[in-house]
Structures are given as structure tokens and as C-alpha cells.
Amino acid sequence: MTANEYNECVNAYADGLYRFAVSLLSDMVEAEDVVQQVFERFWKRHSEVQYEAAKTYLFTSVNRACIDYFRRKKTSRNTAELLPEHDSGTSGHNYEAQQLVQEMLSRLTEDQKQLVLLRDYEGYSYKEIAEIMQITEGQVKTNLFRTRKKLQFFLTTSTV
């Protein structure tokens, strides 16, 4: 990969990597640090990585860096801040819906949450998710189906 292609990757994927890291870490500052470290390591190895594989390489690297972060900290984390915070311009109904989504996601396991985020929020294909999470495409489809059923159950039994 050339330096220009590296810069294209930074421009194309930085925001998505940051959102992914925030959703995993629930900490904006730590997420910035993780993404920055991943891009630094990526720069050192950019000549070894094919441009076509950069997206998967970067998301896999962020996923692993977040796992390493938890291993170092050995603490449990809170629900991801996936949606914007409530402000005076947000309708009450919309804010309640955002809170409900956050509550439902907080009930999922880390792997389930990661599947939903990658597929439904970031729009990744089953194949890309399989590569990032290091599981088969069939496992992605099965686990995502089960996760969506679980979310549906949470929504139908919700008292929020």
C-alpha cells in the first residue's frame, strides 16, 4: 500500500473505527487513543498490507486493541453511547426511543452487541463481519438471527 492509499484509508475509515471503538469501550477518550494507536501501527506496516484488505485489517485491529484494553483494565464496562445525547432540539419521543435502544443493547453480550453494531449500524457484509470477528459466515448469520430475536423479545417485554 502506498502512502496516498494509507491517507485514503484514514479519511475513509477513521470515523467508523472511532464509532466502533466507542461502542465497545463506552469511553470517547479511550476510543480516540485506541484508534490513534491502531493507525500508528498501521502506518508502520502499511507497505505490508494490501489496500483492498485495509478495511478488515483496521476493524480487526481496533477490535483486538479494545480486547487488550479490557485485559489491562480488568474492569467491566457500561452500555455503549451509540446515540447522540439528549439536547433541547431533540423531541421527547425521539429521546425516549434512543434510551430504549441503549437499554436493549446493554442487555446483549459483547459479541452480540458487536454483531448488531457491525451489521446494522456500520453496514458491513456477513463476510466482513466474519473476518473481523474471526468466525464463519454461517456463525455470523446464526448469531445475528438469534441476537435479533433476543432484541425482539426485549422490546415486547419492555416496561420502558
Secondary structure, DSSP 8 states (H G I E B T S, - for coil): --HHHHHHHHHHHHHHHHHHHHHHHS-HHHHHHHHHHHHHHHHHHTTTS-GGGHHHHHHHHHHHHHHHHHHHH---------S----TTS-HHHHHHHHHHHHHHHTS-HHHHHHHIIIIIS---HHHHHHHHTS-HHHHHHHHHHHHHHHHHHHHH---
